[in-house]
């Protein structure tokens, strides 16, 4: 077997079956550091600390959907309201 054909076959196998990327995606990653899309969800710009989320849901009594939609400042203000007014 000609080693140049074997090399190209292995290269294609590695890209397609092991790395699951196109050749363009591979070189974009190697040369520019752009990671291929793996379907991971985007990281939100700002997330709420877990203990704040827990307090809002279990102490204040807010729904998870409500808390998930809150900005950090709003979440803190709502928790402060609960501590001061009890509501």
Backbone as a chain_set.jsonl record, in Angstrom:
{"seq": "XXXXXXXXXXXXXXXXXXXXXXXXXXXXXXXXXXXXXXXXXXXXXXXXXXXXXXXXXXXXXXXXXXXXXXXXXXXXXXXXXXXXXXX", "coords": {"N": [[0.843, -1.175, 0.0], [0.513, 2.244, -0.78], [2.088, 4.726, 1.115], [1.296, 7.437, 1.075], [-1.394, 7.472, 0.286], [-2.485, 5.939, 2.322], [-1.905, 7.638, 4.473], [-3.521, 9.887, 3.898], [-6.006, 8.681, 4.05], [-6.123, 7.913, 6.748], [-5.956, 10.434, 7.927], [-8.374, 11.623, 7.061], [-10.148, 9.861, 8.354], [-9.542, 10.362, 11.074], [-10.28, 13.1, 11.326], [-13.033, 13.02, 10.578], [-14.264, 10.834, 12.013], [-13.165, 10.653, 14.596], [-12.469, 13.228, 15.638], [-14.633, 14.607, 14.722], [-14.98, 16.858, 12.972], [-14.773, 19.24, 10.282], [-12.203, 19.679, 7.778], [-11.659, 22.395, 7.49], [-12.702, 23.433, 9.918], [-10.963, 22.174, 11.691], [-8.451, 23.359, 11.038], [-9.053, 26.043, 11.549], [-9.279, 25.952, 14.287], [-6.702, 25.087, 15.06], [-5.0, 27.087, 13.978], [-6.191, 29.579, 14.638], [-7.409, 29.327, 17.07], [-10.151, 29.03, 17.267], [-12.778, 27.288, 18.507], [-14.489, 24.317, 17.488], [-18.031, 24.078, 16.875], [-19.731, 22.423, 19.272], [-22.248, 22.087, 20.109], [-22.74, 22.885, 22.659], [-24.46, 24.72, 25.169], [-24.714, 28.3, 25.126], [-22.826, 30.271, 27.359], [-24.321, 32.243, 29.761], [-24.148, 35.848, 29.897], [-24.195, 36.917, 32.425], [-24.498, 35.264, 35.438], [-26.481, 34.045, 38.153], [-25.462, 33.661, 41.542], [-25.423, 30.43, 43.063], [-26.345, 30.15, 45.718], [-27.904, 32.432, 46.032], [-29.938, 31.967, 44.158], [-31.068, 29.687, 45.32], [-32.045, 30.774, 47.756], [-33.957, 32.627, 46.799], [-35.812, 30.926, 45.598], [-36.489, 28.976, 47.594], [-36.785, 30.309, 50.047], [-37.906, 32.905, 49.596], [-39.872, 32.163, 47.829], [-40.215, 32.315, 45.088], [-40.87, 31.388, 41.675], [-38.949, 29.052, 39.726], [-38.652, 29.781, 37.023], [-39.101, 32.521, 37.115], [-36.953, 33.415, 38.658], [-34.86, 32.613, 37.006], [-35.086, 34.419, 34.935], [-34.292, 36.8, 36.001], [-32.184, 39.669, 36.433], [-29.0, 40.097, 38.018], [-28.895, 42.292, 39.793], [-31.625, 42.809, 40.207], [-32.406, 40.422, 41.404], [-30.931, 40.464, 43.785], [-32.044, 42.765, 44.933], [-34.653, 41.882, 45.325], [-34.277, 39.838, 47.196], [-33.263, 41.351, 49.314], [-35.523, 42.892, 49.85], [-37.185, 40.88, 50.84], [-35.783, 40.202, 53.202], [-35.957, 42.616, 54.638], [-38.705, 43.411, 54.654], [-40.05, 41.05, 54.896], [-41.611, 39.968, 52.961]], "CA": [[0.0, 0.0, 0.0], [1.25, 3.496, -0.882], [1.921, 5.438, 2.381], [0.618, 8.728, 0.912], [-2.822, 7.187, 0.275], [-2.793, 5.51, 3.671], [-1.868, 8.83, 5.322], [-4.714, 10.693, 3.638], [-7.146, 7.935, 4.569], [-6.106, 8.021, 8.209], [-6.264, 11.847, 8.225], [-9.815, 11.779, 6.891], [-10.794, 9.092, 9.418], [-9.358, 11.082, 12.339], [-11.12, 14.299, 11.299], [-14.451, 12.694, 10.458], [-14.795, 9.872, 12.975], [-12.668, 10.831, 15.956], [-12.603, 14.628, 16.049], [-15.955, 15.043, 14.251], [-14.85, 18.212, 12.439], [-14.312, 19.339, 8.899], [-10.808, 20.112, 7.716], [-11.645, 23.839, 7.748], [-12.878, 23.63, 11.358], [-9.734, 21.739, 12.333], [-7.396, 24.361, 10.87], [-9.471, 27.251, 12.27], [-8.961, 25.711, 15.691], [-5.251, 25.019, 15.22], [-4.33, 28.343, 13.639], [-6.808, 30.777, 15.213], [-7.966, 29.043, 18.386], [-11.624, 28.981, 17.232], [-13.24, 25.941, 18.792], [-15.632, 23.888, 16.68], [-19.308, 24.071, 17.569], [-20.042, 21.1, 19.805], [-23.626, 22.087, 20.558], [-22.854, 23.283, 24.066], [-25.216, 25.965, 25.303], [-23.929, 29.499, 25.378], [-22.751, 30.684, 28.746], [-24.93, 33.564, 29.913], [-23.221, 36.924, 30.223], [-24.155, 37.051, 33.871], [-25.269, 34.227, 36.102], [-26.746, 34.289, 39.568], [-24.829, 32.679, 42.422], [-26.321, 29.331, 43.422], [-27.003, 30.389, 47.0], [-28.929, 33.45, 45.798], [-31.039, 31.266, 43.492], [-31.696, 28.833, 46.33], [-32.802, 31.63, 48.682], [-35.125, 33.186, 46.11], [-36.797, 29.87, 45.335], [-36.922, 28.237, 48.776], [-37.163, 31.204, 51.147], [-38.818, 33.946, 49.12], [-40.992, 31.469, 47.217], [-40.363, 32.633, 43.667], [-40.787, 30.265, 40.739], [-37.65, 28.921, 39.063], [-38.672, 30.552, 35.773], [-38.991, 33.935, 37.48], [-35.576, 33.636, 39.094], [-33.981, 32.454, 35.837], [-35.199, 35.592, 34.076], [-33.879, 37.997, 36.742], [-30.815, 40.181, 36.426], [-28.41, 39.951, 39.343], [-29.302, 43.434, 40.629], [-33.033, 42.601, 40.563], [-32.468, 39.288, 42.323], [-30.446, 40.951, 45.078], [-33.044, 43.697, 45.463], [-35.805, 41.096, 45.777], [-33.878, 39.166, 48.429], [-33.207, 42.394, 50.34], [-36.914, 43.199, 50.191], [-37.658, 39.78, 51.679], [-35.166, 40.31, 54.51], [-36.412, 43.827, 55.332], [-40.153, 43.461, 54.813], [-40.608, 39.72, 55.133], [-42.53, 39.601, 51.869]], "C": [[0.889, 1.239, 0.0], [1.019, 4.315, 0.398], [1.229, 6.795, 2.232], [-0.898, 8.541, 0.897], [-3.276, 6.792, 1.676], [-2.853, 6.716, 4.609], [-3.103, 9.692, 5.139], [-5.96, 10.003, 4.182], [-7.244, 8.031, 6.078], [-6.485, 9.444, 8.627], [-7.766, 12.089, 8.121], [-10.596, 11.069, 7.99], [-10.705, 9.841, 10.753], [-10.267, 12.304, 12.39], [-12.599, 13.945, 11.395], [-14.973, 11.883, 11.636], [-14.335, 10.089, 14.416], [-12.852, 12.259, 16.451], [-13.965, 15.214, 15.693], [-15.915, 16.529, 13.863], [-14.512, 18.131, 10.959], [-12.847, 19.775, 8.925], [-10.691, 21.604, 7.991], [-11.791, 24.136, 9.243], [-11.611, 23.252, 12.126], [-8.67, 22.828, 12.253], [-7.761, 25.693, 11.508], [-9.112, 27.131, 13.747], [-7.447, 25.755, 15.919], [-4.611, 26.393, 15.033], [-4.876, 29.555, 14.378], [-7.405, 30.556, 16.602], [-9.488, 29.036, 18.438], [-12.083, 27.545, 17.414], [-14.412, 25.581, 17.899], [-16.901, 23.875, 17.53], [-19.619, 22.641, 17.991], [-21.464, 21.039, 20.359], [-23.803, 22.454, 22.015], [-23.636, 24.589, 24.154], [-24.288, 27.144, 25.568], [-23.952, 29.831, 26.858], [-23.381, 32.07, 28.855], [-23.884, 34.608, 30.285], [-23.075, 37.081, 31.725], [-25.025, 35.963, 34.479], [-25.45, 34.603, 37.562], [-26.003, 33.252, 40.404], [-25.856, 31.648, 42.895], [-27.042, 29.586, 44.742], [-28.085, 31.453, 46.893], [-30.156, 32.821, 45.141], [-31.795, 30.411, 44.498], [-32.572, 29.66, 47.274], [-34.069, 32.177, 48.024], [-36.21, 32.134, 45.893], [-37.359, 29.301, 46.642], [-37.318, 29.118, 49.958], [-38.2, 32.225, 50.707], [-40.045, 33.325, 48.468], [-41.235, 31.81, 45.757], [-40.241, 31.369, 42.83], [-39.407, 30.246, 40.077], [-37.565, 29.761, 37.802], [-38.498, 32.038, 36.038], [-37.558, 34.268, 37.854], [-34.627, 33.564, 37.899], [-33.996, 33.684, 34.941], [-34.678, 36.867, 34.74], [-32.428, 38.369, 36.483], [-30.293, 40.103, 37.86], [-28.859, 41.066, 40.283], [-30.746, 43.265, 41.105], [-33.175, 41.467, 41.581], [-32.013, 39.711, 43.715], [-31.452, 41.892, 45.729], [-34.242, 42.933, 46.008], [-35.486, 40.356, 47.069], [-33.791, 40.17, 49.576], [-34.608, 42.781, 50.799], [-37.469, 42.138, 51.121], [-37.092, 39.901, 53.097], [-35.698, 41.495, 55.303], [-37.905, 43.78, 55.649], [-40.785, 42.106, 55.133], [-41.587, 39.27, 54.065], [-41.782, 39.314, 50.597]], "O": [[1.901, 1.28, 0.699], [-0.133, 4.58, 0.743], [0.622, 7.265, 3.195], [-1.62, 9.375, 1.445], [-4.313, 7.248, 2.158], [-3.752, 6.806, 5.445], [-3.674, 10.177, 6.116], [-6.86, 10.656, 4.709], [-8.332, 8.212, 6.623], [-7.248, 9.632, 9.575], [-8.359, 12.7, 9.011], [-11.582, 11.6, 8.501], [-11.696, 9.935, 11.477], [-10.952, 12.524, 13.388], [-13.328, 14.514, 12.208], [-16.017, 12.213, 12.199], [-15.053, 9.739, 15.353], [-13.338, 12.475, 17.562], [-14.4, 16.199, 16.29], [-16.701, 17.338, 14.355], [-14.038, 17.112, 10.457], [-12.326, 20.185, 9.962], [-9.745, 22.044, 8.645], [-11.084, 24.991, 9.776], [-11.233, 23.921, 13.087], [-8.059, 23.184, 13.261], [-6.873, 26.411, 11.969], [-8.691, 28.103, 14.373], [-6.974, 26.389, 16.862], [-3.778, 26.81, 15.838], [-4.119, 30.465, 14.715], [-7.858, 31.508, 17.239], [-10.067, 29.037, 19.524], [-11.809, 26.686, 16.576], [-15.239, 26.435, 17.583], [-16.849, 23.687, 18.746], [-19.754, 21.755, 17.147], [-21.843, 20.059, 21.0], [-24.905, 22.345, 22.552], [-23.486, 25.464, 23.301], [-23.219, 26.994, 26.16], [-24.977, 29.687, 27.524], [-23.008, 32.976, 28.11], [-22.868, 34.295, 30.906], [-21.986, 37.341, 32.236], [-26.169, 35.773, 34.065], [-24.675, 35.374, 38.127], [-25.923, 32.086, 40.015], [-27.025, 31.977, 43.1], [-28.225, 29.271, 44.872], [-29.09, 31.378, 47.6], [-31.287, 33.113, 45.529], [-33.026, 30.414, 44.521], [-33.711, 29.285, 47.556], [-35.135, 32.182, 48.639], [-37.398, 32.435, 45.998], [-38.574, 29.16, 46.781], [-38.12, 28.697, 50.791], [-39.236, 32.395, 51.35], [-41.137, 33.888, 48.539], [-42.337, 31.615, 45.246], [-39.589, 30.404, 43.23], [-38.78, 31.289, 39.893], [-36.537, 30.383, 37.532], [-37.826, 32.734, 35.277], [-37.014, 35.282, 37.418], [-33.696, 34.363, 37.794], [-33.011, 33.958, 34.256], [-34.63, 37.914, 34.095], [-31.563, 37.507, 36.334], [-31.079, 40.049, 38.806], [-29.168, 40.808, 41.446], [-31.058, 43.543, 42.263], [-33.978, 41.556, 42.51], [-32.642, 39.354, 44.711], [-31.685, 41.822, 46.936], [-34.789, 43.301, 47.047], [-36.341, 40.259, 47.95], [-34.205, 39.866, 50.695], [-34.849, 42.975, 51.991], [-38.152, 42.462, 52.093], [-37.817, 39.726, 54.076], [-35.874, 41.393, 56.517], [-38.319, 44.072, 56.771], [-41.926, 42.039, 55.588], [-42.312, 38.293, 54.253], [-42.396, 38.991, 49.58]]}, "num_chains": 1, "name": "protein.A"}
